[in-house]
Amino acid sequence: MRNISLAVMLMVFLAVVAVITTVADSSREVAVQRIISEEVAAWNAGDAAAYSRHFAVQGTFTNIYGLVFDGHDAFEKRHAESFATFFKGSSRQEKIRRIRFVTPDVAIVDVDTEVRGFARMPPGVPAPADGVLRTRLLQVFVKRSGEWWIETYHNVDVKAQSVRGQQQPTPSQHKFPPARSGRAFGPLLGDVPAIAQPSYDSRPFRDGAILCA
């Protein structure tokens, strides 16, 4: 009888622990989801300060060009430039693909994004045939002093093959146009020989308007 009582008590204890853990996980997930929703609202309002609200002071930001910027101020500045030019008046949608808590205070968040209504594409980014810029956004959230902060924000544009559901070529299968003389990106990327001169107006790109997406 004593053994049965102990077994029942153990089962009750484990059930309570499971419930507490589930509630905690749910609370953390809701907090992250709320920040994602705030990002969407801030983008659609063209508010760079609000969009950067949860970006950490020493966070890192990789844009769709593959350029990396450090710090909250740089993150906010790039988005302010974008909202005033290429993405002015645009609308954004985000769908959370996955939230994974590697520890109770660290979350890796994969998001599918779509941007519509932009006046033109940033230099170097092909204009989608359907007018929708799609990206895969990875954000790393870290909780400190009871608040979640974005420590890493890594954005990659979806290529046309992915949109059509086709298999993307491997790096060895990519075919590049013949190289031309000159420098593709000027002082921004250093002295890198051009692979191909684009047909778009690349002056904003050369002048330092490396914008976000």
BAFI-3210 file (N, C-alpha, C; in Angstrom, 3 decimals, decimal comma, padded with zeros to 6 digits):
// residues 213
n [1|2|3|4|5|6|7|8|9|10|11|12|13|14|15|16|17|18|19|20|21|22|23|24|25|26|27|28|29|30|31|32|33|34|35|36|37|38|39|40|41|42|43|44|45|46|47|48|49|50|51|52|53|54|55|56|57|58|59|60|61|62|63|64|65|66|67|68|69|70|71|72|73|74|75|76|77|78|79|80|81|82|83|84|85|86|87|88|89|90|91|92|93|94|95|96|97|98|99|100|101|102|103|104|105|106|107|108|109|110|111|112|113|114|115|116|117|118|119|120|121|122|123|124|125|126|127|128|129|130|131|132|133|134|135|136|137|138|139|140|141|142|143|144|145|146|147|148|149|150|151|152|153|154|155|156|157|158|159|160|161|162|163|164|165|166|167|168|169|170|171|172|173|174|175|176|177|178|179|180|181|182|183|184|185|186|187|188|189|190|191|192|193|194|195|196|197|198|199|200|201|202|203|204|205|206|207|208|209|210|211|212|213]
n.u [000,829|001,938|003,877|002,265|001,088|003,343|004,017|001,814|002,029|004,430|003,710|001,819|003,454|005,237|003,402|002,582|005,001|005,326|003,159|003,814|006,182|005,203|003,512|005,401|006,982|005,044|004,496|006,959|007,073|004,852|005,706|007,833|006,463|004,862|006,724|007,528|005,132|005,010|007,183|006,223|004,077|005,489|007,142|005,188|004,213|006,325|008,203|011,195|012,433|010,643|010,692|013,204|013,115|013,476|015,985|019,211|021,769|024,384|023,855|023,984|023,579|022,714|022,257|020,328|022,276|024,380|026,016|027,385|026,417|027,039|025,523|022,865|022,301|023,222|021,534|019,011|019,439|019,866|017,370|015,779|016,695|015,862|013,049|012,559|013,138|013,542|011,667|009,549|006,273|005,663|004,284|004,423|004,534|004,808|005,535|005,851|008,030|009,342|009,949|012,533|013,633|016,710|017,806|016,163|016,345|017,192|016,303|015,838|014,603|012,854|011,669|009,388|009,190|007,312|007,293|005,464|004,319|006,416|008,267|010,429|013,054|015,902|019,188|020,858|019,268|017,210|014,118|011,164|008,983|006,297|006,069|006,561|008,700|010,430|011,785|013,975|014,164|016,243|016,312|017,931|016,984|017,581|017,040|017,202|017,259|014,511|013,502|013,172|015,665|016,882|019,615|020,888|020,259|019,500|019,133|017,919|017,326|014,778|015,382|014,358|014,004|013,273|010,816|009,240|009,228|011,213|014,217|017,067|020,115|023,340|026,319|028,392|026,993|026,042|025,860|027,662|027,595|029,957|032,908|033,374|035,340|036,243|034,841|032,569|031,188|032,514|033,876|032,518|032,618|035,257|038,197|037,024|036,970|034,667|032,022|029,919|028,589|025,743|022,508|020,946|020,577|023,265|024,221|023,141|023,877|026,637|027,134|026,744|024,281|023,439|020,933|018,398|016,367]
n.v [-001,202|001,210|001,509|001,895|004,342|006,015|005,774|006,944|009,565|010,299|010,231|012,285|014,441|014,498|015,080|017,644|019,032|018,757|020,242|022,814|023,262|023,223|025,457|027,483|027,267|027,934|030,573|031,817|031,423|032,882|035,455|035,846|035,594|037,850|039,911|039,478|040,111|042,815|043,720|043,453|045,278|047,666|047,818|048,109|050,553|052,102|052,749|053,025|053,185|051,858|049,386|048,584|048,259|045,974|045,158|044,191|046,030|045,383|043,764|041,766|042,250|040,916|041,663|041,233|041,392|040,153|041,619|042,618|044,196|045,867|046,394|048,254|050,889|050,960|049,084|050,305|052,637|051,660|050,588|052,846|054,256|052,518|052,563|055,104|055,143|052,733|050,861|052,410|052,924|050,255|046,958|044,378|040,915|038,313|034,982|032,691|030,090|028,330|028,098|027,616|026,743|026,758|026,994|027,900|030,662|031,385|031,649|030,365|031,619|031,039|032,666|033,243|035,734|038,229|040,929|043,552|046,037|047,859|050,576|050,213|047,829|047,329|048,179|045,554|043,480|041,212|041,999|040,523|038,497|038,449|040,634|040,390|040,415|037,904|036,529|034,607|034,732|034,649|034,849|035,334|035,178|036,463|036,285|038,695|040,081|039,787|040,534|040,071|040,068|040,756|039,275|038,378|038,877|037,637|037,766|036,428|036,531|034,877|032,870|032,784|030,137|028,777|029,904|028,954|026,357|024,723|022,780|024,213|025,173|023,770|025,372|024,802|024,497|026,905|029,390|032,036|035,314|036,518|038,055|041,563|044,502|046,718|047,775|046,203|047,010|049,141|051,171|049,965|047,195|046,827|046,281|044,382|042,409|042,874|040,629|040,764|043,567|045,147|045,898|047,720|050,908|051,504|053,450|054,340|052,170|052,146|054,531|054,066|053,353|050,862|048,986|047,588|044,591]
n.w [000,000|000,795|-001,182|-003,423|-002,807|-002,851|-005,535|-006,751|-005,791|-006,985|-009,690|-009,735|-009,048|-011,268|-013,264|-012,530|-012,819|-015,585|-016,526|-015,579|-017,010|-019,637|-019,602|-019,161|-021,472|-023,365|-022,639|-023,200|-025,959|-026,827|-026,175|-027,963|-030,401|-030,215|-030,506|-033,155|-034,438|-033,772|-035,239|-037,867|-037,851|-037,382|-039,647|-041,671|-040,970|-041,570|-039,640|-038,408|-035,897|-034,200|-035,435|-034,776|-032,110|-030,429|-031,056|-030,195|-028,419|-029,174|-031,322|-034,386|-037,884|-040,927|-044,238|-047,338|-049,246|-048,175|-046,610|-043,496|-040,515|-037,436|-034,314|-032,674|-033,552|-036,226|-037,376|-037,072|-038,573|-041,195|-041,778|-041,595|-043,810|-045,825|-045,518|-046,317|-048,962|-051,130|-050,024|-049,266|-048,237|-048,560|-047,880|-045,444|-044,716|-042,329|-041,646|-039,183|-039,291|-037,586|-034,099|-031,949|-028,835|-027,635|-025,183|-022,114|-022,282|-024,785|-028,127|-031,378|-034,296|-037,187|-040,013|-042,641|-045,015|-046,799|-048,994|-050,311|-052,679|-053,022|-054,451|-056,169|-056,730|-054,571|-055,772|-057,450|-056,638|-058,133|-059,704|-058,636|-060,616|-059,945|-058,361|-055,644|-052,980|-051,512|-048,570|-046,424|-043,121|-040,363|-036,920|-033,842|-030,603|-027,360|-023,918|-021,454|-018,270|-018,044|-020,519|-024,057|-026,572|-029,847|-031,051|-033,313|-036,734|-039,657|-043,038|-046,084|-049,513|-051,413|-054,143|-057,631|-058,494|-056,181|-055,587|-057,661|-057,006|-057,897|-057,908|-056,498|-058,099|-057,417|-056,056|-057,920|-060,219|-061,011|-063,521|-064,628|-066,123|-068,624|-067,356|-066,940|-067,401|-064,704|-061,537|-059,469|-057,120|-056,065|-053,423|-051,364|-051,122|-051,381|-053,435|-055,536|-058,333|-061,008|-061,718|-063,496|-065,147|-063,974|-065,422|-064,213|-062,540|-060,683|-059,046|-056,484|-054,959|-055,080|-053,842|-051,207|-050,273|-049,042|-048,492|-046,329|-046,208]
ca.u [000,000|002,869|004,499|001,260|000,957|004,538|003,935|000,799|002,602|005,437|002,994|001,232|004,561|005,702|002,361|002,648|006,205|005,060|002,251|004,578|007,106|004,410|003,066|006,573|007,319|004,007|004,688|008,119|006,718|003,939|006,501|008,558|005,465|004,427|007,769|007,420|003,960|005,383|008,046|005,379|003,345|006,434|007,522|004,057|004,074|007,541|008,777|012,460|012,704|009,809|011,164|014,471|012,851|013,982|017,300|020,184|022,763|025,527|023,375|024,552|022,563|023,175|021,180|020,228|023,506|025,415|026,834|027,143|026,506|027,052|024,962|021,485|022,224|023,362|020,307|017,940|019,776|019,642|015,935|015,259|017,017|014,998|011,662|012,468|013,469|013,066|010,505|008,590|004,891|005,502|003,642|005,206|003,903|005,774|004,978|006,847|008,204|009,701|010,611|013,201|014,331|017,890|017,805|014,982|016,557|017,709|015,390|016,153|013,309|012,871|010,497|009,218|008,664|006,898|007,152|004,714|004,021|007,590|008,352|011,447|013,933|017,243|020,150|021,489|018,281|016,297|012,705|010,344|007,991|004,970|006,100|006,644|010,038|010,359|013,052|014,019|014,769|016,597|016,610|018,277|016,500|018,180|016,302|018,026|016,506|013,084|013,089|013,788|016,419|017,367|021,073|021,298|019,186|020,151|018,079|018,328|016,211|014,447|015,620|013,195|013,813|012,564|009,435|008,541|009,246|012,239|015,424|018,071|021,395|024,446|027,257|029,158|026,120|025,715|026,527|027,747|027,931|031,387|033,341|033,721|036,291|035,630|034,569|031,120|030,568|033,298|034,531|031,726|033,085|036,673|038,582|036,599|036,686|033,261|031,629|029,137|028,017|024,296|021,854|020,241|021,340|023,904|024,804|022,819|024,616|028,023|027,204|026,642|022,912|023,259|019,737|017,955|015,155]
ca.v [000,000|002,343|001,646|002,447|005,758|006,696|005,804|007,945|010,880|010,569|010,531|013,625|015,404|014,599|015,748|019,069|019,559|018,827|021,371|024,048|023,400|023,560|026,848|028,345|027,248|028,678|031,984|032,281|031,446|034,010|036,678|035,958|035,851|039,239|040,757|039,325|040,900|044,221|044,007|043,619|046,537|048,770|047,896|048,629|051,965|052,799|053,266|052,319|053,112|050,780|048,117|048,258|048,317|044,810|044,778|044,374|047,097|044,832|042,751|041,750|042,286|040,550|041,960|040,294|041,452|039,422|042,548|042,490|045,430|045,631|047,372|048,730|052,124|050,636|048,386|051,299|053,554|050,995|050,462|054,196|054,555|051,685|053,027|056,406|055,026|051,570|050,194|053,399|052,570|048,828|046,173|043,175|039,827|037,353|033,721|031,961|028,698|027,526|028,696|026,546|027,220|025,933|027,063|028,697|032,084|031,578|031,096|030,523|031,831|031,052|033,390|033,493|037,081|038,703|042,381|043,988|047,456|048,719|051,332|049,568|046,967|047,860|047,764|044,253|042,461|041,076|042,260|039,319|038,611|038,695|041,832|040,064|040,067|036,875|036,250|033,710|035,524|033,923|035,731|034,692|035,963|036,157|036,939|039,271|040,936|039,646|041,033|039,390|040,925|040,122|039,360|038,115|039,061|037,194|037,759|035,915|036,575|033,606|032,945|032,447|028,690|028,343|030,359|028,070|024,998|023,935|022,568|025,226|024,595|023,832|026,418|024,419|024,513|028,274|029,910|033,472|035,999|036,833|039,198|042,781|045,296|047,655|047,324|046,055|047,667|050,262|051,131|049,288|045,828|046,779|046,090|043,068|042,475|042,668|039,442|041,284|044,862|045,063|046,846|048,714|052,049|051,057|054,566|054,340|051,088|052,577|055,680|053,676|053,051|049,423|049,011|046,323|043,995]
ca.w [000,000|000,867|-002,498|-004,337|-002,461|-003,359|-006,989|-007,096|-005,502|-008,013|-010,923|-009,581|-009,099|-012,654|-014,035|-012,195|-013,468|-017,015|-016,752|-015,364|-018,142|-020,814|-019,448|-019,333|-022,896|-024,069|-022,326|-023,964|-027,378|-027,035|-026,114|-029,229|-031,439|-030,090|-031,087|-034,605|-034,845|-033,664|-036,384|-039,049|-037,707|-037,517|-041,067|-042,445|-040,615|-041,973|-038,397|-038,181|-034,461|-033,649|-036,004|-034,110|-030,668|-029,700|-031,552|-029,115|-028,585|-029,903|-032,254|-035,734|-038,924|-042,267|-045,179|-048,456|-050,036|-047,461|-045,845|-042,063|-039,741|-035,995|-033,404|-032,789|-034,331|-037,650|-037,765|-037,215|-039,669|-042,491|-042,016|-041,845|-045,204|-046,671|-045,429|-046,980|-050,392|-051,880|-049,424|-048,784|-048,528|-048,793|-046,811|-045,128|-043,995|-041,796|-041,172|-038,401|-039,705|-036,413|-032,931|-031,203|-027,650|-027,364|-023,724|-021,757|-022,539|-026,145|-029,118|-032,793|-034,944|-038,645|-040,493|-044,070|-045,177|-048,118|-049,056|-051,493|-052,798|-053,069|-055,698|-057,003|-055,959|-054,336|-056,797|-057,260|-056,299|-059,272|-059,433|-058,793|-061,672|-059,367|-057,547|-054,219|-052,505|-050,478|-047,906|-045,283|-042,055|-039,137|-035,807|-032,578|-029,467|-026,059|-022,844|-020,394|-017,341|-018,287|-021,831|-025,191|-027,477|-031,075|-031,101|-034,692|-037,713|-040,901|-044,046|-047,394|-050,461|-052,050|-055,576|-058,452|-058,563|-054,988|-055,686|-058,586|-056,484|-058,561|-057,125|-056,760|-058,509|-056,473|-056,471|-059,099|-061,389|-061,370|-064,702|-064,517|-067,368|-068,743|-066,554|-067,624|-066,650|-063,769|-060,183|-059,353|-055,992|-055,601|-052,109|-050,338|-050,946|-051,633|-054,826|-055,996|-059,767|-061,343|-062,476|-064,614|-064,860|-064,049|-066,303|-063,411|-062,072|-059,452|-058,309|-055,046|-054,304|-054,948|-052,959|-049,815|-049,868|-048,900|-047,665|-045,782|-046,783]
c.u [000,870|003,498|003,543|001,106|002,138|004,490|002,930|001,340|003,632|004,776|002,387|002,314|005,045|004,684|002,387|003,855|005,979|004,166|002,994|005,517|006,356|003,950|004,225|006,969|006,318|004,169|005,855|007,782|005,792|004,706|007,260|007,591|004,995|005,449|007,731|006,246|004,263|006,304|007,210|004,649|004,266|006,876|006,405|003,776|005,294|008,290|010,044|012,773|011,909|010,272|012,428|014,319|013,515|015,356|018,355|021,219|023,948|025,105|024,046|023,431|023,205|022,029|021,233|021,397|024,615|026,346|026,405|027,351|026,376|026,349|023,557|021,371|022,314|022,108|019,175|018,203|019,480|018,155|015,288|015,513|016,098|013,566|011,467|012,698|012,788|011,775|009,483|007,172|004,649|004,783|004,380|004,335|004,995|005,033|006,076|006,873|008,490|010,296|011,226|013,980|015,499|018,201|016,550|015,102|017,144|016,780|015,909|014,830|013,498|011,564|010,521|008,578|008,273|006,698|006,503|004,616|005,218|007,678|009,325|012,329|015,259|018,184|020,772|020,534|017,292|014,849|011,895|009,258|006,610|004,945|006,182|008,086|009,889|011,738|012,858|014,824|015,003|016,967|016,928|017,884|017,189|017,423|017,264|017,167|015,020|012,597|013,867|014,446|016,879|018,867|021,608|020,082|019,814|019,081|018,631|017,130|016,026|014,604|014,414|012,936|013,013|011,097|008,630|008,542|010,278|013,451|016,458|019,382|022,419|025,410|028,029|028,332|025,739|026,514|026,491|028,064|029,418|031,735|033,644|034,706|035,559|035,405|033,073|030,533|031,439|033,838|033,771|032,222|034,581|036,954|038,283|036,299|035,227|033,065|030,838|028,577|026,514|023,726|021,125|021,164|021,945|024,507|024,417|023,585|026,052|028,159|026,973|025,252|022,669|022,082|019,339|016,810|014,609]
c.v [001,261|002,596|002,276|003,946|006,563|006,840|006,862|009,348|011,274|010,948|011,925|014,690|015,601|015,316|017,253|019,719|019,733|020,015|022,697|024,309|023,826|025,013|027,815|028,427|028,073|030,169|032,560|032,407|032,615|035,327|036,905|036,260|037,303|040,194|040,671|040,148|042,396|044,630|044,293|044,956|047,739|048,941|048,552|050,094|052,788|053,397|052,479|052,175|051,982|049,425|047,646|048,133|047,180|044,350|045,150|045,447|046,614|043,725|042,851|041,575|041,953|040,792|041,023|040,389|040,606|040,325|042,525|043,833|045,086|046,764|047,831|049,947|051,855|049,959|049,390|052,232|052,925|050,889|051,819|054,593|053,782|052,208|054,369|056,314|053,803|050,980|051,169|052,988|051,094|048,160|044,853|042,170|038,877|036,127|032,957|030,501|027,805|028,401|027,550|027,158|026,282|025,935|027,865|030,174|032,371|030,884|031,384|030,546|031,930|031,651|033,491|034,865|037,347|040,205|042,744|045,517|048,375|049,388|050,691|048,729|047,666|047,385|046,420|043,144|042,361|041,318|040,990|039,535|038,938|039,901|041,598|039,671|039,090|036,647|035,188|034,434|034,652|034,945|034,896|035,641|035,503|036,957|037,396|040,212|040,947|040,120|040,328|040,398|040,124|040,349|039,138|038,189|038,790|036,971|037,316|035,961|035,218|033,763|032,435|030,955|028,188|028,724|029,439|026,625|024,115|023,802|023,609|024,557|024,696|024,913|026,076|024,456|025,922|028,694|031,433|034,088|036,282|038,075|040,379|043,563|046,238|047,016|047,310|046,938|048,748|050,084|050,328|047,883|045,708|046,541|044,667|043,165|042,162|041,366|039,859|042,626|044,786|046,145|047,925|049,858|051,708|052,206|054,585|053,281|051,507|053,712|055,345|053,346|051,554|049,232|047,621|045,762|043,022]
c.w [000,000|-000,500|-003,498|-004,088|-002,984|-004,874|-007,454|-006,887|-006,561|-009,328|-010,876|-009,712|-010,536|-013,528|-013,791|-012,860|-014,961|-017,351|-016,621|-016,539|-019,397|-020,773|-019,680|-020,795|-023,695|-023,857|-023,114|-025,441|-027,701|-027,045|-027,420|-030,370|-031,405|-030,710|-032,609|-035,133|-034,789|-034,813|-037,630|-038,997|-037,915|-038,966|-041,865|-042,134|-041,055|-040,793|-038,050|-036,698|-033,820|-034,170|-035,285|-032,604|-029,896|-030,208|-030,511|-029,452|-029,411|-030,877|-033,622|-036,755|-040,263|-043,231|-046,379|-049,425|-049,407|-046,684|-044,380|-041,376|-038,258|-035,256|-033,725|-033,705|-035,831|-038,173|-038,003|-038,396|-041,022|-042,788|-042,242|-043,292|-046,144|-046,697|-046,135|-048,485|-051,010|-051,331|-048,834|-049,207|-048,769|-047,628|-046,670|-044,383|-043,509|-041,278|-040,449|-038,834|-038,490|-035,331|-032,139|-030,044|-027,348|-025,867|-023,361|-022,106|-023,919|-027,133|-030,524|-033,552|-036,455|-039,149|-042,011|-044,229|-046,627|-048,042|-050,385|-051,505|-052,784|-054,438|-056,673|-056,101|-055,689|-055,434|-056,459|-056,903|-057,457|-058,869|-059,643|-059,846|-061,127|-058,435|-056,057|-053,880|-051,346|-049,877|-046,838|-044,210|-040,828|-038,074|-034,563|-031,452|-028,183|-025,001|-021,754|-019,558|-017,665|-019,632|-022,937|-026,127|-028,693|-031,164|-032,512|-035,601|-039,072|-041,964|-045,412|-048,338|-051,130|-053,561|-056,363|-058,500|-057,372|-055,048|-056,580|-058,127|-057,152|-057,658|-057,493|-057,163|-057,401|-056,941|-057,733|-060,371|-061,818|-062,601|-064,644|-065,879|-067,418|-067,943|-067,439|-066,772|-065,716|-062,422|-059,963|-058,271|-055,367|-054,204|-051,070|-050,069|-051,181|-053,108|-055,265|-057,476|-060,045|-062,076|-063,696|-064,213|-064,996|-064,954|-065,527|-063,052|-060,729|-058,657|-056,839|-054,285|-054,069|-053,942|-051,497|-049,360|-049,862|-047,936|-047,233|-046,612|-045,759]
res [m|r|n|i|s|l|a|v|m|l|m|v|f|l|a|v|v|a|v|i|t|t|v|a|d|s|s|r|e|v|a|v|q|r|i|i|s|e|e|v|a|a|w|n|a|g|d|a|a|a|y|s|r|h|f|a|v|q|g|t|f|t|n|i|y|g|l|v|f|d|g|h|d|a|f|e|k|r|h|a|e|s|f|a|t|f|f|k|g|s|s|r|q|e|k|i|r|r|i|r|f|v|t|p|d|v|a|i|v|d|v|d|t|e|v|r|g|f|a|r|m|p|p|g|v|p|a|p|a|d|g|v|l|r|t|r|l|l|q|v|f|v|k|r|s|g|e|w|w|i|e|t|y|h|n|v|d|v|k|a|q|s|v|r|g|q|q|q|p|t|p|s|q|h|k|f|p|p|a|r|s|g|r|a|f|g|p|l|l|g|d|v|p|a|i|a|q|p|s|y|d|s|r|p|f|r|d|g|a|i|l|c|a]
***
